Amino acid sequence: MSAPNKKPTMMEMKNAVTNVIRHVDQLYQYVQSLDLTLSEYIKFKSDETKFNDHCKNIVEKQKKEDTKDELVLSNERSSTTDENL
């Protein structure tokens, strides 16, 4: 038989939370570094406006797809509700 679950001590909880905070901070620094590197690369290639236009097109396309998905979900919900009546 296994032993009953032992609750973590306050010190164990503090250490676990400290470790999570440290990892999140490392990820944040890594993402900032990637952001800076990508920005500098785009400036270096002199493609800022082309890249911005490309990103805008992607966002618009995603918004259209999201709208379609919402309509499908809405229709599915209404048909399910109609069946339950």
C-alpha positions in Angstrom: 0.0 0.0 0.0 1.1 3.5 -0.7 1.6 6.1 2.0 -1.1 8.8 2.2 -0.3 12.0 0.3 1.9 14.3 2.4 1.2 18.0 2.1 4.2 20.1 1.1 5.8 22.3 3.8 5.8 26.0 3.4 9.5 26.0 2.6 8.9 23.4 -0.2 6.1 25.5 -1.6 8.4 28.6 -1.4 11.2 26.8 -3.3 8.8 25.5 -5.9 7.3 29.0 -6.6 10.8 30.5 -6.6 11.9 27.9 -9.2 8.8 28.7 -11.4 9.5 32.4 -11.2 13.1 31.9 -12.1 12.1 29.8 -15.2 9.5 32.3 -16.3 12.1 35.1 -16.0 14.5 33.1 -18.1 11.9 32.5 -20.8 11.0 36.2 -20.7 14.6 37.2 -21.3 14.9 34.6 -24.1 11.8 35.9 -25.9 13.1 39.5 -25.5 16.4 38.4 -27.1 14.6 36.7 -30.0 12.4 39.8 -30.5 15.4 42.1 -30.7 17.3 39.7 -33.0 14.4 39.4 -35.4 13.8 43.2 -35.4 17.5 43.9 -36.1 17.5 41.2 -38.9 14.5 42.8 -40.6 16.0 46.2 -40.4 19.3 44.8 -41.7 17.5 43.3 -44.7 15.6 46.6 -45.3 12.4 44.7 -45.6 10.5 46.4 -42.7 7.5 47.6 -44.8 7.2 44.3 -46.7 7.4 42.3 -43.5 4.8 44.5 -41.8 2.5 44.1 -44.8 2.9 40.4 -44.7 2.1 40.3 -40.9 -1.0 42.4 -41.5 -2.2 40.0 -44.2 -1.7 37.0 -41.9 -3.6 38.7 -39.0 -6.5 39.6 -41.4 -6.6 36.1 -42.7 -6.6 34.7 -39.2 -9.5 37.0 -38.2 -11.5 35.8 -41.2 -10.9 32.2 -40.2 -11.8 32.9 -36.6 -15.1 34.5 -37.7 -15.9 31.4 -39.8 -15.1 29.1 -36.9 -17.3 31.2 -34.6 -20.2 31.0 -37.1 -19.8 27.2 -37.3 -19.8 26.9 -33.6 -22.8 29.2 -33.3 -24.7 27.1 -35.8 -23.8 23.9 -34.0 -24.9 25.3 -30.7 -28.2 26.5 -32.1 -28.9 23.1 -33.8 -28.1 21.3 -30.5 -30.4 23.6 -28.6 -33.1 23.1 -31.2 -32.8 19.3 -30.8 -33.1 19.5 -27.0 -36.4 21.4 -27.3 
